[in-house]
Amino acid sequence: VFSMSRQGRWFGRVTELENFLSKALSRNGKGKMQFRLPELGEGVHEGELVKWRVKVGDIIKYDQPLCEVMTDKATVEIPSAVQGKVGELHAKEGDMINVGQLMLSFEALDGAKTEAPAKANAEPTPPESKIASSKAAPQPAAKASTEASKVPVDSKRHTGLGATAADKDIQTRVLAAPSTRRMAREMGIELGQIHGSGPNGRVMKEDLHLPASGNGLDAVDGPAGKRKAFPEGGEKRVAFRGLRKKISEKMRLSKDKAAHFTYVEEADATQLVLLRSQAKEVAAKQGVKLTYLPFVMKAMVAALKEYPILNATLDEATNEIVYKYDYNIALSVQTDDGLTAPVISDVAHKSVLEIAREIQEVVDRARAKKLTMDDFHGSTITLTNAGSIGGLFATPVINFPEVAILGFNKIFRKPVVKTVNGKEEIVIRDWTYFSISLDHRIVDGAIGAEFMKLFIQYIENPSLLLLQ
């Protein structure tokens, strides 16, 4: 069996494995093979070739990443199921590739087997247990594991099921975090020219701004005497593809299809701030970082049960409004490559700590580019949070074909007039604004306002969530 990536994204069915082997790899004369785009998931027929991870002449090892392909749901890392030499690339970055389309040609190595090696001393696997056994990733040899453990985590992430001595060509690449690589691309800097100041020679963001004597770049003076490598004048063109292009397509589709309107309401978040501060210590003992988002999600579900039209979609093909009684909330996450929205599923039946743990895990994977297509399945409404950055409120764009997206903004302290013991007094409270964008084709303004009124009640009195 062959994995979709090192993290164990498996083709789960034997029939899919057979299809993969028969369609993705085909012989083309003695010692030559062709690699075609395999099936990437149910209903996925094409993807954009975002990046080649190999070039002509490269010697490819088993499970070494060949390329990154973006579908409507996620960016998928395609590993090699064989070893050999890359003879020809049949597509270029930015191309749309159909399932089954020829992507590259392999040449067999002299005297080497092309098939994946069998696991030593492996017990025969009965046919009925193939699916279950495929979930366990193969273990590398002891020596290879020792060598791999010496390599920093960042370099291992791209090496298939596990870094081994055979992946020497990948491990020796310049070490840098994804955000540093992106900054270097934007600055037009070759990381290979930089002397990294981090552990094991890792290139840090600070290294990109060092004087010319430190990194071989023609730097210019920046503010406060700081040296910067940004050029002056002219322009630079960057290919419009990958996640940035996919975001563009989704936003354009949403604006073309949905009739957007946005409703804004303020909320006294003092009790929410108090509850979260009390619960943070309990969460920390369980290794969970507790933010406000789980509480907001639970309040969303409580209000959606009263106003289910906001948890619906419009099926234009059948002219039907489809009410959803699962509460799967997509969460907007900012990454180095752009905005993505993985899904926190079944929020109604999860505790605040369970939701917090899942949010923490999915955000980490999003920023490490380890999300799978399963992470985007079945969303019914979206939550976007810009509060950590600032701003009063925003008018978010609907995650089509959903009909609503809720914006959670910053919480800040302010003086407000409150009635205390029958008298009006000026008190300091924790305050925030929520904005919700709705598809006016489906949701009337009054319904949106009523939903927000109920939602704010749960935010201002979070103990009411215990009744849900």
VMD Tcl script that draws the C-alpha trace (Angstrom):
set ca {
  {0.00 0.00 0.00}
  {1.12 3.53 -0.69}
  {0.45 6.58 1.46}
  {-0.66 10.03 0.29}
  {2.01 11.54 2.54}
  {4.26 10.82 5.50}
  {1.45 11.61 7.89}
  {-0.41 8.47 6.84}
  {-3.14 9.72 4.49}
  {-3.99 6.30 3.15}
  {-5.98 5.12 0.19}
  {-8.30 3.10 2.39}
  {-9.86 0.56 0.04}
  {-8.19 -2.30 -1.80}
  {-10.06 -1.40 -4.99}
  {-8.71 2.15 -4.80}
  {-5.23 0.77 -4.38}
  {-5.67 -1.35 -7.47}
  {-6.98 1.63 -9.42}
  {-4.04 3.71 -8.24}
  {-1.51 1.13 -9.33}
  {-3.13 0.50 -12.68}
  {-3.87 4.11 -13.58}
  {-1.00 6.02 -12.02}
  {1.79 3.72 -13.20}
  {2.00 2.16 -16.63}
  {4.87 0.59 -18.54}
  {6.03 2.32 -21.70}
  {8.67 0.16 -23.17}
  {11.49 -1.72 -21.47}
  {12.69 0.00 -18.29}
  {10.37 2.98 -18.67}
  {7.27 3.91 -16.73}
  {4.69 6.68 -16.85}
  {3.16 8.32 -13.81}
  {-0.39 9.62 -14.13}
  {-2.39 11.69 -11.67}
  {-4.14 9.21 -9.33}
  {-7.63 9.60 -7.94}
  {-7.50 12.23 -5.19}
  {-10.87 11.71 -3.54}
  {-14.54 11.18 -4.18}
  {-15.88 13.65 -6.72}
  {-12.43 15.15 -7.40}
  {-11.62 14.98 -11.10}
  {-8.81 17.49 -11.49}
  {-6.27 19.54 -9.58}
  {-3.80 22.34 -10.10}
  {-0.14 21.39 -10.21}
  {1.16 23.83 -7.62}
  {4.76 22.71 -7.37}
  {7.11 20.09 -8.73}
  {9.28 18.59 -6.00}
  {11.56 16.88 -8.53}
  {13.30 17.76 -11.80}
  {14.53 15.88 -14.85}
  {17.49 13.69 -13.95}
  {16.62 13.34 -10.26}
  {16.94 9.90 -8.70}
  {13.63 9.17 -6.98}
  {13.24 6.96 -3.91}
  {10.18 5.18 -2.60}
  {7.62 7.53 -1.01}
  {9.63 10.61 -1.97}
  {7.27 13.52 -2.75}
  {6.93 14.13 -6.47}
  {4.67 17.17 -6.53}
  {1.95 19.15 -4.78}
  {-1.51 19.20 -6.35}
  {-4.31 21.50 -5.18}
  {-7.94 20.49 -5.49}
  {-11.05 22.40 -4.47}
  {-10.63 20.95 -1.00}
  {-6.94 20.73 -0.12}
  {-3.34 20.65 -1.31}
  {-2.22 17.04 -1.65}
  {1.37 15.84 -1.65}
  {1.80 13.04 -4.21}
  {4.51 10.49 -3.28}
  {6.37 8.13 -5.56}
  {5.33 4.49 -5.56}
  {8.54 3.45 -7.34}
  {12.20 4.30 -7.52}
  {13.90 5.41 -10.67}
  {15.23 8.37 -12.61}
  {12.98 11.20 -13.79}
  {13.10 11.20 -17.57}
  {10.59 13.89 -18.51}
  {8.04 16.19 -16.87}
  {4.83 16.36 -18.92}
  {3.18 19.27 -17.10}
  {4.27 22.61 -15.71}
  {3.45 24.38 -12.48}
  {0.10 26.14 -12.69}
  {-1.42 23.60 -15.12}
  {-4.79 22.00 -14.38}
  {-4.30 18.22 -14.41}
  {-7.11 15.72 -14.90}
  {-7.17 12.42 -13.03}
  {-5.36 9.88 -15.22}
  {-3.39 12.51 -17.12}
  {0.30 11.82 -17.78}
  {2.51 13.83 -15.43}
  {6.04 12.43 -15.68}
  {8.08 9.54 -17.07}
  {10.47 7.36 -15.06}
  {13.49 5.41 -16.21}
  {14.42 2.29 -14.26}
  {17.83 2.36 -12.59}
  {20.37 -0.13 -13.94}
  {20.24 -3.34 -11.94}
  {17.63 -1.95 -9.55}
  {14.11 -3.13 -8.88}
  {11.39 -0.58 -9.51}
  {8.80 -2.04 -7.15}
  {8.51 -0.99 -3.52}
  {10.59 -3.26 -1.22}
  {8.76 -5.84 0.86}
  {8.92 -5.45 4.61}
  {11.45 -7.84 6.07}
  {10.07 -10.90 7.86}
  {6.53 -9.72 7.18}
  {3.72 -12.15 7.94}
  {1.34 -12.94 5.05}
  {-1.69 -10.67 5.28}
  {-5.12 -12.24 4.76}
  {-7.22 -10.40 2.16}
  {-9.91 -9.41 4.68}
  {-7.34 -7.65 6.90}
  {-5.69 -5.55 4.20}
  {-7.64 -2.42 4.94}
  {-6.98 -2.49 8.67}
  {-3.29 -3.28 8.28}
  {-2.82 -0.46 5.80}
  {-3.30 2.08 8.58}
  {0.05 1.27 10.14}
  {2.96 3.08 8.49}
  {5.96 0.84 7.61}
  {8.89 1.14 10.00}
  {12.28 2.13 8.56}
  {15.42 0.14 9.36}
  {17.13 0.88 12.68}
  {20.15 2.54 11.10}
  {17.99 4.69 8.88}
  {15.89 5.75 11.87}
  {19.04 6.80 13.70}
  {20.19 8.88 10.77}
  {16.74 10.43 10.37}
  {16.61 11.44 14.02}
  {19.60 13.71 13.43}
  {17.73 15.72 10.83}
  {15.66 18.72 11.99}
  {11.89 18.28 11.90}
  {11.42 20.84 9.11}
  {13.48 18.82 6.65}
  {11.73 15.55 7.53}
  {8.30 16.93 6.76}
  {8.78 16.55 3.02}
  {10.34 13.09 2.93}
  {7.38 10.73 2.63}
  {6.64 8.09 5.26}
  {9.85 8.79 7.19}
  {13.29 10.24 6.53}
  {15.84 7.55 5.71}
  {19.45 7.51 4.54}
  {18.11 7.03 1.02}
  {16.60 10.52 1.17}
  {20.01 12.17 1.45}
  {19.38 14.54 -1.45}
  {16.28 15.94 0.29}
  {17.76 16.17 3.77}
  {20.70 18.25 2.57}
  {18.46 21.05 1.30}
  {18.66 24.40 3.05}
  {16.81 24.30 6.37}
  {14.17 27.01 6.83}
  {10.61 27.36 8.08}
  {7.82 27.72 5.47}
  {7.28 31.37 6.45}
  {10.99 32.06 5.95}
  {10.94 30.36 2.54}
  {7.98 32.47 1.50}
  {9.69 35.68 2.64}
  {12.81 34.71 0.71}
  {10.77 34.11 -2.46}
  {9.07 37.49 -2.11}
  {12.44 39.18 -1.61}
  {13.98 37.32 -4.57}
  {16.61 35.69 -2.35}
  {18.14 32.26 -2.94}
  {18.24 30.51 0.43}
  {21.35 28.63 -0.68}
  {23.25 31.92 -0.61}
  {22.36 32.59 3.04}
  {24.44 31.53 6.01}
  {21.81 30.40 8.52}
  {22.22 31.49 12.12}
  {19.74 28.97 13.56}
  {20.30 25.42 14.84}
  {22.02 23.15 12.30}
  {22.42 26.12 9.98}
  {18.68 26.80 9.73}
  {17.99 30.07 7.92}
  {16.01 32.44 10.12}
  {13.91 35.43 9.01}
  {16.49 37.73 10.58}
  {19.18 36.29 8.30}
  {17.37 37.67 5.26}
  {17.93 41.23 6.50}
  {21.63 41.00 7.38}
  {24.20 43.33 5.72}
  {25.75 42.29 2.43}
  {28.93 41.17 4.16}
  {26.90 38.67 6.14}
  {24.86 37.02 3.39}
  {26.26 38.07 0.04}
  {23.23 40.23 -0.84}
  {23.19 43.81 -2.02}
  {21.32 45.28 0.94}
  {19.99 48.79 1.38}
  {19.55 50.85 4.51}
  {16.15 50.57 6.17}
  {14.49 52.46 9.03}
  {16.61 53.16 12.09}
  {19.74 52.04 10.28}
  {18.51 48.48 9.85}
  {19.75 46.86 6.67}
  {17.12 45.47 4.31}
  {17.39 43.40 1.16}
  {14.27 44.80 -0.52}
  {14.99 46.34 -3.95}
  {14.05 49.92 -4.80}
  {11.95 50.75 -7.83}
  {10.85 48.46 -10.66}
  {8.42 45.60 -10.17}
  {8.27 41.86 -9.66}
  {5.75 39.42 -11.11}
  {4.67 36.35 -9.15}
  {2.63 33.52 -10.67}
  {-1.02 33.72 -9.61}
  {-1.67 30.10 -8.69}
  {-2.02 27.67 -5.84}
  {-3.99 28.64 -2.75}
  {-4.06 32.34 -3.68}
  {-5.77 31.53 -6.98}
  {-8.16 29.09 -5.31}
  {-9.17 31.78 -2.81}
  {-9.80 34.14 -5.71}
  {-12.06 31.64 -7.44}
  {-14.03 30.95 -4.25}
  {-14.49 34.64 -3.45}
  {-15.58 35.44 -7.00}
  {-18.05 32.55 -7.00}
  {-19.49 33.71 -3.67}
  {-19.92 37.28 -4.84}
  {-21.43 36.18 -8.16}
  {-23.93 33.77 -6.58}
  {-24.91 35.05 -3.13}
  {-26.70 38.33 -2.39}
  {-24.52 39.54 0.48}
  {-25.62 41.71 3.37}
  {-23.94 42.16 6.73}
  {-25.47 42.74 10.16}
  {-23.36 43.97 13.11}
  {-24.14 43.76 16.82}
  {-22.16 44.58 19.95}
  {-21.82 42.39 23.01}
  {-20.78 42.69 26.65}
  {-18.18 39.92 26.85}
  {-17.30 40.43 30.52}
  {-18.78 37.13 31.71}
  {-17.23 35.28 28.78}
  {-13.80 36.71 29.61}
  {-14.23 35.68 33.25}
  {-15.36 32.15 32.38}
  {-12.51 31.62 29.96}
  {-9.93 32.90 32.47}
  {-11.25 30.43 35.05}
  {-11.24 27.53 32.58}
  {-7.78 28.24 31.12}
  {-5.98 26.67 34.08}
  {-8.06 23.49 33.84}
  {-7.43 23.30 30.09}
  {-3.69 23.92 30.49}
  {-3.39 20.93 32.86}
  {-4.75 18.80 30.01}
  {-2.34 20.32 27.52}
  {-5.06 22.37 25.79}
  {-4.80 26.01 24.77}
  {-8.24 27.46 25.49}
  {-9.30 30.44 23.37}
  {-12.70 32.12 23.07}
  {-13.50 30.24 19.85}
  {-14.98 27.06 21.45}
  {-17.40 29.19 23.48}
  {-18.38 31.16 20.37}
  {-18.96 27.92 18.45}
  {-21.18 26.51 21.18}
  {-23.19 29.77 21.24}
  {-23.53 29.56 17.45}
  {-24.99 26.05 17.66}
  {-27.43 27.05 20.41}
  {-28.75 29.91 18.26}
  {-28.74 27.90 15.03}
  {-31.08 25.35 16.59}
  {-33.64 28.13 16.88}
  {-32.89 29.60 13.44}
  {-31.93 26.61 11.24}
  {-32.23 28.61 7.99}
  {-28.74 29.98 8.73}
  {-27.42 26.40 8.75}
  {-28.71 25.65 5.26}
  {-27.68 25.74 1.61}
  {-29.52 26.41 -1.63}
  {-29.52 23.58 -4.18}
  {-30.00 25.58 -7.37}
  {-30.12 22.45 -9.53}
  {-33.28 21.20 -7.79}
  {-34.58 24.56 -6.49}
  {-34.55 23.30 -2.90}
  {-33.36 24.81 0.37}
  {-31.39 22.10 2.16}
  {-31.56 22.37 5.96}
  {-28.56 20.82 7.74}
  {-29.01 19.30 11.19}
  {-25.33 18.61 11.65}
  {-23.40 21.57 13.01}
  {-20.03 21.52 11.26}
  {-18.31 24.89 11.60}
  {-15.56 25.84 9.16}
  {-12.89 27.97 10.83}
  {-10.96 30.51 8.77}
  {-7.22 30.05 9.37}
  {-4.52 32.37 8.03}
  {-1.44 30.55 6.73}
  {1.71 31.66 4.93}
  {0.07 30.78 1.63}
  {-3.29 32.41 2.33}
  {-6.64 31.77 3.97}
  {-8.04 28.28 4.39}
  {-11.11 26.97 6.23}
  {-10.86 23.48 7.77}
  {-13.95 22.12 9.50}
  {-14.65 21.42 13.17}
  {-17.29 18.72 12.86}
  {-20.21 17.82 15.13}
  {-19.76 20.83 17.42}
  {-23.11 20.19 19.14}
  {-21.89 16.94 20.69}
  {-18.41 18.04 21.78}
  {-17.34 19.73 25.00}
  {-15.58 23.08 25.07}
  {-12.26 21.37 25.82}
  {-12.75 18.84 23.02}
  {-13.43 21.66 20.57}
  {-10.43 23.62 21.86}
  {-8.13 20.62 21.42}
  {-9.41 20.04 17.89}
  {-9.02 23.71 16.95}
  {-5.45 23.70 18.25}
  {-4.62 20.58 16.27}
  {-6.23 21.66 12.99}
  {-4.67 25.15 13.10}
  {-1.22 23.62 13.65}
  {-1.71 21.29 10.70}
  {-3.04 24.09 8.51}
  {0.04 26.21 9.10}
  {2.31 23.19 8.56}
  {0.50 22.41 5.26}
  {-0.64 19.01 6.53}
  {-4.40 19.32 6.04}
  {-6.14 16.59 4.05}
  {-9.31 16.72 1.99}
  {-11.20 15.18 4.91}
  {-10.52 18.36 6.89}
  {-12.77 20.34 4.52}
  {-15.72 17.98 4.35}
  {-19.28 18.90 5.24}
  {-19.12 22.47 6.57}
  {-22.53 24.06 7.23}
  {-21.51 27.55 8.42}
  {-18.21 29.42 8.82}
  {-16.58 31.36 11.66}
  {-13.84 33.89 10.93}
  {-11.78 35.53 13.65}
  {-9.64 38.62 13.12}
  {-9.77 39.71 16.74}
  {-6.17 38.83 17.48}
  {-5.06 41.28 14.79}
  {-7.39 44.16 15.65}
  {-10.07 46.20 13.96}
  {-13.58 46.99 15.11}
  {-15.53 44.70 12.78}
  {-15.48 43.46 9.19}
  {-17.90 42.33 6.47}
  {-16.73 38.76 5.72}
  {-17.44 37.04 2.40}
  {-19.76 34.01 2.57}
  {-18.12 30.61 2.18}
  {-20.39 29.57 -0.71}
  {-22.64 27.52 -0.93}
  {-23.24 28.20 2.78}
  {-25.60 31.09 3.54}
  {-23.88 32.61 6.59}
  {-20.45 33.49 7.94}
  {-19.95 34.93 11.44}
  {-17.13 37.35 12.18}
  {-15.65 37.43 15.71}
  {-13.67 40.60 16.42}
  {-11.38 41.90 19.15}
  {-12.43 42.09 22.80}
  {-11.45 45.38 24.44}
  {-12.10 47.30 27.65}
  {-14.37 50.34 27.53}
  {-16.61 52.46 29.81}
  {-20.31 51.80 29.31}
  {-23.54 52.86 31.01}
  {-25.11 50.04 33.03}
  {-28.12 49.97 35.34}
  {-26.91 48.83 38.78}
  {-29.45 48.56 41.64}
  {-31.91 50.64 39.66}
  {-29.42 53.42 38.94}
  {-27.40 54.16 35.84}
  {-23.67 53.98 36.41}
  {-20.59 54.16 34.22}
  {-18.65 50.90 34.53}
  {-15.69 49.33 32.75}
  {-16.64 46.24 30.75}
  {-15.08 43.83 28.23}
  {-16.69 44.69 24.92}
  {-16.75 43.23 21.43}
  {-18.57 43.31 18.09}
  {-19.88 40.42 16.00}
  {-20.66 40.74 12.30}
  {-22.57 38.21 10.24}
  {-22.76 38.16 6.45}
  {-25.85 36.44 5.04}
  {-27.20 35.39 1.66}
  {-30.27 37.62 1.28}
  {-31.76 35.16 -1.22}
  {-32.29 32.75 1.67}
  {-32.14 34.74 4.92}
  {-34.28 37.81 5.55}
  {-32.78 40.71 7.46}
  {-35.19 40.27 10.38}
  {-34.24 36.61 10.75}
  {-30.56 37.48 10.74}
  {-31.14 40.12 13.41}
  {-33.15 37.72 15.59}
  {-30.43 35.10 15.30}
  {-27.81 37.62 16.41}
  {-29.96 38.74 19.33}
  {-30.17 35.17 20.64}
  {-26.50 34.47 19.90}
  {-25.46 37.59 21.86}
  {-27.53 36.40 24.83}
  {-25.40 33.27 25.00}
  {-22.20 35.30 24.64}
  {-23.21 37.68 27.44}
  {-24.48 34.82 29.63}
  {-22.28 31.82 28.73}
  {-23.60 29.81 31.68}
  {-26.80 29.40 29.66}
  {-24.85 27.06 27.38}
  {-25.02 24.50 30.15}
  {-28.73 24.14 29.35}
  {-27.95 22.99 25.82}
}
mol new
graphics top color blue
foreach p $ca { graphics top sphere $p radius 0.5 }
foreach p [lrange $ca 0 end-1] q [lrange $ca 1 end] { graphics top cylinder $p $q radius 0.2 }
display resetview
